[in-house]
Amino acid sequence: MRTTIRIDDHLFRRVKERAASTGRTIGAIVEDALRQSLSQSEQEPRRSKPLPTYGSSGTMPGVDLDSNHDLLEIMESRDAPT
């Protein structure tokens, strides 16, 4: 497939030099780099960042995370914990 992409000038010069020094085309160098990058990202498990916590751990008294109805009532009430 033929496509057009924008590449940083410095990076393109490096790719062009690599292609010339190895006797390969620029397209072949770019394809190999993409294959390697995609292969690594598929193999690496996604690491989630820990969420910040404030104050004590756990939910506030009276909060039942299993009940959407109860959660909505708490969020909409004037006496909602803050």
ROLO-753873 format. One line per field, with one value per atom (N, C-alpha, C, O): residue number from 1; atom name; x, y, z; residue in three letters. Coordinates in steps of 0.2 Angstrom, whole numbers, always signed. Example, Ala and Ser with C-alpha at 12.3 -4.5 7.8 and 13.67 -1.06 7.14 Angstrom:
% residues 2
seq: (1, 1, 1, 1, 2, 2, 2, 2)
atom: (N, CA, C, O, N, CA, C, O)
xx: (+66, +62, +66, +71, +64, +68, +64, +67)
yy: (-28, -22, -16, -17, -11, -5, +0, +6)
zz: (+39, +39, +39, +42, +35, +36, +39, +40)
type: (ala, ala, ala, ala, ser, ser, ser, ser)
This chain:
% residues 82
seq: (1, 1, 1, 1, 2, 2, 2, 2, 3, 3, 3, 3, 4, 4, 4, 4, 5, 5, 5, 5, 6, 6, 6, 6, 7, 7, 7, 7, 8, 8, 8, 8, 9, 9, 9, 9, 10, 10, 10, 10, 11, 11, 11, 11, 12, 12, 12, 12, 13, 13, 13, 13, 14, 14, 14, 14, 15, 15, 15, 15, 16, 16, 16, 16, 17, 17, 17, 17, 18, 18, 18, 18, 19, 19, 19, 19, 20, 20, 20, 20, 21, 21, 21, 21, 22, 22, 22, 22, 23, 23, 23, 23, 24, 24, 24, 24, 25, 25, 25, 25, 26, 26, 26, 26, 27, 27, 27, 27, 28, 28, 28, 28, 29, 29, 29, 29, 30, 30, 30, 30, 31, 31, 31, 31, 32, 32, 32, 32, 33, 33, 33, 33, 34, 34, 34, 34, 35, 35, 35, 35, 36, 36, 36, 36, 37, 37, 37, 37, 38, 38, 38, 38, 39, 39, 39, 39, 40, 40, 40, 40, 41, 41, 41, 41, 42, 42, 42, 42, 43, 43, 43, 43, 44, 44, 44, 44, 45, 45, 45, 45, 46, 46, 46, 46, 47, 47, 47, 47, 48, 48, 48, 48, 49, 49, 49, 49, 50, 50, 50, 50, 51, 51, 51, 51, 52, 52, 52, 52, 53, 53, 53, 53, 54, 54, 54, 54, 55, 55, 55, 55, 56, 56, 56, 56, 57, 57, 57, 57, 58, 58, 58, 58, 59, 59, 59, 59, 60, 60, 60, 60, 61, 61, 61, 61, 62, 62, 62, 62, 63, 63, 63, 63, 64, 64, 64, 64, 65, 65, 65, 65, 66, 66, 66, 66, 67, 67, 67, 67, 68, 68, 68, 68, 69, 69, 69, 69, 70, 70, 70, 70, 71, 71, 71, 71, 72, 72, 72, 72, 73, 73, 73, 73, 74, 74, 74, 74, 75, 75, 75, 75, 76, 76, 76, 76, 77, 77, 77, 77, 78, 78, 78, 78, 79, 79, 79, 79, 80, 80, 80, 80, 81, 81, 81, 81, 82, 82, 82, 82)
atom: (N, CA, C, O, N, CA, C, O, N, CA, C, O, N, CA, C, O, N, CA, C, O, N, CA, C, O, N, CA, C, O, N, CA, C, O, N, CA, C, O, N, CA, C, O, N, CA, C, O, N, CA, C, O, N, CA, C, O, N, CA, C, O, N, CA, C, O, N, CA, C, O, N, CA, C, O, N, CA, C, O, N, CA, C, O, N, CA, C, O, N, CA, C, O, N, CA, C, O, N, CA, C, O, N, CA, C, O, N, CA, C, O, N, CA, C, O, N, CA, C, O, N, CA, C, O, N, CA, C, O, N, CA, C, O, N, CA, C, O, N, CA, C, O, N, CA, C, O, N, CA, C, O, N, CA, C, O, N, CA, C, O, N, CA, C, O, N, CA, C, O, N, CA, C, O, N, CA, C, O, N, CA, C, O, N, CA, C, O, N, CA, C, O, N, CA, C, O, N, CA, C, O, N, CA, C, O, N, CA, C, O, N, CA, C, O, N, CA, C, O, N, CA, C, O, N, CA, C, O, N, CA, C, O, N, CA, C, O, N, CA, C, O, N, CA, C, O, N, CA, C, O, N, CA, C, O, N, CA, C, O, N, CA, C, O, N, CA, C, O, N, CA, C, O, N, CA, C, O, N, CA, C, O, N, CA, C, O, N, CA, C, O, N, CA, C, O, N, CA, C, O, N, CA, C, O, N, CA, C, O, N, CA, C, O, N, CA, C, O, N, CA, C, O, N, CA, C, O, N, CA, C, O, N, CA, C, O, N, CA, C, O, N, CA, C, O, N, CA, C, O, N, CA, C, O, N, CA, C, O, N, CA, C, O, N, CA, C, O)
xx: (+4, +0, +4, +10, +2, +6, +2, -4, +6, +3, +8, +14, +5, +10, +9, +4, +15, +15, +20, +25, +20, +24, +29, +27, +36, +41, +45, +47, +47, +52, +58, +61, +61, +66, +73, +76, +74, +80, +79, +84, +73, +72, +72, +75, +70, +70, +77, +79, +81, +88, +92, +96, +90, +93, +90, +94, +84, +81, +84, +86, +85, +88, +96, +98, +99, +106, +106, +110, +102, +101, +100, +103, +95, +94, +100, +101, +103, +109, +115, +118, +116, +121, +120, +124, +113, +112, +109, +108, +109, +107, +100, +98, +96, +88, +85, +88, +78, +74, +72, +72, +70, +67, +61, +59, +57, +50, +52, +48, +57, +58, +61, +59, +64, +67, +61, +60, +56, +50, +46, +43, +45, +40, +43, +39, +50, +53, +52, +50, +53, +52, +45, +43, +40, +33, +31, +28, +34, +32, +35, +32, +41, +44, +40, +39, +38, +35, +28, +26, +24, +18, +18, +14, +23, +25, +26, +23, +30, +32, +25, +24, +21, +16, +10, +6, +10, +5, +7, +3, +14, +16, +17, +16, +17, +18, +11, +6, +10, +3, +2, +7, -4, -5, -5, -8, -1, -1, -5, -4, -10, -14, -10, -7, -11, -8, -13, -19, -10, -14, -17, -15, -24, -28, -26, -25, -26, -25, -31, -36, -29, -34, -33, -27, -38, -38, -41, -47, -38, -41, -41, -36, -46, -47, -48, -50, -47, -49, -56, -59, -58, -65, -70, -69, -77, -82, -85, -83, -88, -91, -97, -100, -99, -104, -111, -112, -114, -121, -120, -125, -114, -113, -113, -108, -118, -118, -116, -120, -110, -108, -111, -111, -115, -119, -126, -129, -128, -134, -134, -133, -135, -136, -141, -140, -147, -152, -150, -151, -147, -145, -139, -139, -135, -129, -132, -130, -137, -140, -144, -143, -147, -151, -146, -147, -140, -135, -132, -131, -131, -128, -132, -130, -139, -144, -146, -150, -145, -148, -144, -138, -147, -144, -139, -134, -140, -136, -130, -128, -129, -124, -117, -115, -113, -107, -102, -103, -98, -93, -86, -82)
yy: (-6, +0, +6, +6, +11, +17, +23, +23, +26, +32, +37, +37, +43, +48, +50, +50, +50, +52, +58, +59, +61, +66, +64, +61, +65, +62, +68, +72, +69, +74, +74, +68, +80, +80, +76, +73, +77, +74, +66, +62, +64, +57, +54, +48, +58, +56, +55, +50, +60, +59, +53, +50, +51, +45, +39, +34, +39, +33, +33, +27, +38, +38, +36, +32, +38, +36, +28, +24, +26, +18, +14, +9, +17, +13, +13, +8, +19, +19, +14, +11, +14, +10, +3, -1, +1, -6, -9, -15, -4, -6, -8, -11, -5, -6, +0, +6, -1, +5, +9, +6, +15, +19, +15, +14, +13, +9, +3, +2, -1, -7, -5, -9, +0, +2, +4, +2, +8, +10, +5, +4, +0, -6, -10, -12, -11, -15, -12, -15, -5, -1, -2, -3, -1, -2, -9, -10, -14, -21, -22, -25, -20, -20, -17, -19, -11, -7, -10, -10, -12, -15, -22, -23, -25, -32, -31, -35, -26, -25, -22, -24, -18, -15, -21, -20, -26, -31, -36, -39, -36, -41, -38, -42, -32, -28, -28, -25, -30, -29, -22, -18, -20, -13, -12, -16, -7, -6, +0, +5, -1, +4, +8, +6, +15, +19, +19, +19, +19, +19, +25, +31, +25, +31, +34, +30, +41, +44, +43, +42, +42, +42, +47, +50, +49, +55, +53, +50, +54, +53, +45, +42, +43, +36, +31, +34, +25, +20, +18, +19, +15, +12, +18, +24, +16, +20, +24, +21, +29, +32, +28, +24, +29, +26, +27, +32, +21, +22, +21, +21, +20, +20, +13, +9, +10, +3, +4, +6, +2, +2, -3, -2, -7, -12, -10, -13, -4, -2, +5, +10, +5, +11, +16, +22, +13, +17, +21, +27, +17, +20, +25, +31, +24, +29, +35, +41, +35, +40, +45, +51, +41, +45, +49, +54, +45, +49, +55, +60, +54, +59, +65, +71, +64, +69, +72, +77, +69, +71, +77, +78, +81, +87, +85, +89, +79, +77, +73, +69, +73, +68, +70, +75, +64, +65, +69, +67, +73, +77, +75, +78)
zz: (+0, +0, +0, +3, -3, -4, +0, +0, +5, +9, +10, +8, +12, +14, +21, +24, +25, +32, +33, +29, +38, +40, +45, +50, +44, +48, +50, +46, +56, +58, +54, +52, +52, +48, +50, +46, +56, +59, +59, +57, +61, +61, +53, +52, +49, +42, +39, +36, +41, +39, +42, +39, +48, +51, +48, +46, +46, +42, +35, +33, +32, +25, +26, +21, +31, +32, +33, +30, +37, +39, +32, +31, +28, +22, +18, +15, +17, +13, +15, +11, +22, +24, +24, +24, +24, +24, +17, +16, +12, +6, +5, +1, +9, +9, +8, +8, +6, +5, +11, +17, +11, +17, +19, +25, +14, +16, +20, +24, +18, +22, +29, +33, +30, +36, +41, +46, +38, +41, +43, +48, +38, +39, +45, +50, +45, +51, +57, +62, +58, +64, +66, +72, +62, +64, +66, +71, +63, +65, +72, +76, +73, +80, +85, +90, +84, +89, +90, +96, +85, +86, +90, +94, +88, +91, +99, +103, +101, +108, +111, +117, +108, +112, +113, +118, +108, +109, +115, +118, +116, +121, +128, +133, +128, +135, +138, +135, +144, +147, +149, +151, +148, +150, +158, +162, +160, +167, +169, +166, +173, +175, +181, +185, +181, +186, +192, +191, +198, +204, +204, +203, +207, +207, +214, +219, +214, +221, +226, +224, +232, +237, +242, +243, +245, +250, +256, +256, +262, +268, +270, +268, +272, +274, +268, +263, +269, +264, +264, +269, +258, +258, +257, +255, +256, +255, +261, +267, +260, +266, +269, +265, +275, +278, +274, +272, +273, +270, +262, +259, +259, +252, +250, +252, +246, +243, +236, +232, +234, +227, +223, +217, +226, +221, +220, +216, +222, +221, +217, +220, +211, +207, +210, +210, +212, +214, +221, +221, +225, +231, +230, +233, +226, +224, +221, +223, +217, +214, +219, +219, +224, +229, +234, +235, +235, +239, +236, +239, +229, +225, +225, +224, +224, +223, +230, +230, +235, +242, +244, +242, +248, +251, +256, +258, +259, +265, +262, +266, +256, +253, +256, +257, +258, +261, +256, +250, +258, +254, +256, +252)
type: (met, met, met, met, arg, arg, arg, arg, thr, thr, thr, thr, thr, thr, thr, thr, ile, ile, ile, ile, arg, arg, arg, arg, ile, ile, ile, ile, asp, asp, asp, asp, asp, asp, asp, asp, his, his, his, his, leu, leu, leu, leu, phe, phe, phe, phe, arg, arg, arg, arg, arg, arg, arg, arg, val, val, val, val, lys, lys, lys, lys, glu, glu, glu, glu, arg, arg, arg, arg, ala, ala, ala, ala, ala, ala, ala, ala, ser, ser, ser, ser, thr, thr, thr, thr, gly, gly, gly, gly, arg, arg, arg, arg, thr, thr, thr, thr, ile, ile, ile, ile, gly, gly, gly, gly, ala, ala, ala, ala, ile, ile, ile, ile, val, val, val, val, glu, glu, glu, glu, asp, asp, asp, asp, ala, ala, ala, ala, leu, leu, leu, leu, arg, arg, arg, arg, gln, gln, gln, gln, ser, ser, ser, ser, leu, leu, leu, leu, ser, ser, ser, ser, gln, gln, gln, gln, ser, ser, ser, ser, glu, glu, glu, glu, gln, gln, gln, gln, glu, glu, glu, glu, pro, pro, pro, pro, arg, arg, arg, arg, arg, arg, arg, arg, ser, ser, ser, ser, lys, lys, lys, lys, pro, pro, pro, pro, leu, leu, leu, leu, pro, pro, pro, pro, thr, thr, thr, thr, tyr, tyr, tyr, tyr, gly, gly, gly, gly, ser, ser, ser, ser, ser, ser, ser, ser, gly, gly, gly, gly, thr, thr, thr, thr, met, met, met, met, pro, pro, pro, pro, gly, gly, gly, gly, val, val, val, val, asp, asp, asp, asp, leu, leu, leu, leu, asp, asp, asp, asp, ser, ser, ser, ser, asn, asn, asn, asn, his, his, his, his, asp, asp, asp, asp, leu, leu, leu, leu, leu, leu, leu, leu, glu, glu, glu, glu, ile, ile, ile, ile, met, met, met, met, glu, glu, glu, glu, ser, ser, ser, ser, arg, arg, arg, arg, asp, asp, asp, asp, ala, ala, ala, ala, pro, pro, pro, pro, thr, thr, thr, thr)
